[in-house]
């Protein structure tokens, strides 16, 4: 794998010993001892998203539609509608739409 531009996202589980296993294709693509960066994101739906009635299937659908990772889709869903109650924002938006 090209160390400067390669990025792979995959789903896995943590085994009973606390280990995270790479898919076989990644194991064969990486040399032993290769340094990698790991970002751990839990696939649990937060209380905020549950209150908006977001389903796991909807997150996955948005991920594929937007070609975004889970973290970005969750951020999008959490901020959705956050400016609706902001009157100054609504005035600015309305004035831009009237142009």
C-alpha positions in Angstrom: 0.0 0.0 0.0 1.2 3.5 -0.8 2.0 4.9 2.6 1.4 8.5 1.6 -2.1 8.2 0.2 -3.6 5.0 1.3 -6.6 4.9 3.6 -9.0 2.1 4.2 -12.1 1.9 6.3 -13.5 -1.4 7.5 -15.8 -2.8 10.1 -14.6 -5.3 12.7 -15.3 -6.3 16.2 -13.1 -6.5 19.3 -12.5 -10.1 20.2 -12.7 -11.6 23.8 -9.0 -10.7 24.3 -9.4 -7.1 23.2 -7.7 -7.6 19.9 -8.8 -6.0 16.6 -8.1 -8.1 13.6 -7.4 -6.7 10.1 -9.2 -8.3 7.1 -7.0 -10.8 5.3 -6.6 -8.6 2.2 -5.0 -5.8 4.4 -2.8 -8.3 6.2 -1.4 -9.4 2.9 -1.0 -5.8 1.6 0.9 -4.6 4.7 4.4 -5.7 5.6 4.9 -6.9 9.2 6.1 -4.0 11.3 4.4 -1.4 9.1 3.1 1.5 11.2 -0.5 2.4 10.8 -2.8 5.0 12.3 -6.0 3.7 13.9 -9.1 5.7 14.7 -11.7 3.9 16.7 -15.4 4.9 16.2 -18.1 3.1 18.0 -21.0 2.0 15.9 -23.5 2.8 18.6 -26.2 5.3 17.9 -26.1 8.2 20.3 -29.0 9.3 22.4 -29.2 12.5 20.3 -29.6 10.5 17.1 -32.1 8.1 18.8 -34.2 11.0 19.8 -34.3 12.0 16.1 -35.3 8.4 15.3 -32.3 7.7 13.2 -31.7 4.1 12.3 -28.4 2.3 11.7 -29.7 1.5 8.2 -30.2 5.2 7.5 -26.6 6.0 8.5 -25.3 3.2 6.3 -27.4 4.5 3.4 -26.2 8.0 3.8 -22.6 6.7 4.0 -23.0 5.1 0.6 -24.9 8.0 -1.0 -22.5 10.7 0.2 -19.4 8.6 0.0 -18.5 9.6 3.5 -17.3 7.7 6.5 -19.6 7.0 9.5 -18.1 9.8 11.6 -18.9 12.5 9.0 -22.5 11.2 8.5 -23.1 11.2 12.2 -21.8 14.8 12.5 -24.1 15.8 9.6 -27.1 14.2 11.2 -26.4 15.8 14.6 -26.2 19.3 13.1 -29.2 18.9 10.9 -31.7 21.5 11.8 -29.5 23.2 14.3 -29.9 26.6 12.6 -33.7 26.5 12.2 -34.4 28.4 15.5 -31.6 31.0 14.8 -33.6 34.1 13.7 -30.5 36.1 12.5 -29.5 33.1 10.4 -33.0 32.8 8.9 -33.0 36.5 8.0 -29.6 36.3 6.3 -30.7 33.1 4.4 -33.9 34.7 3.3 -32.1 37.8 2.1 -29.7 35.7 0.1 -32.5 33.7 -1.5 -34.3 36.9 -2.5 -31.3 38.1 -4.6 
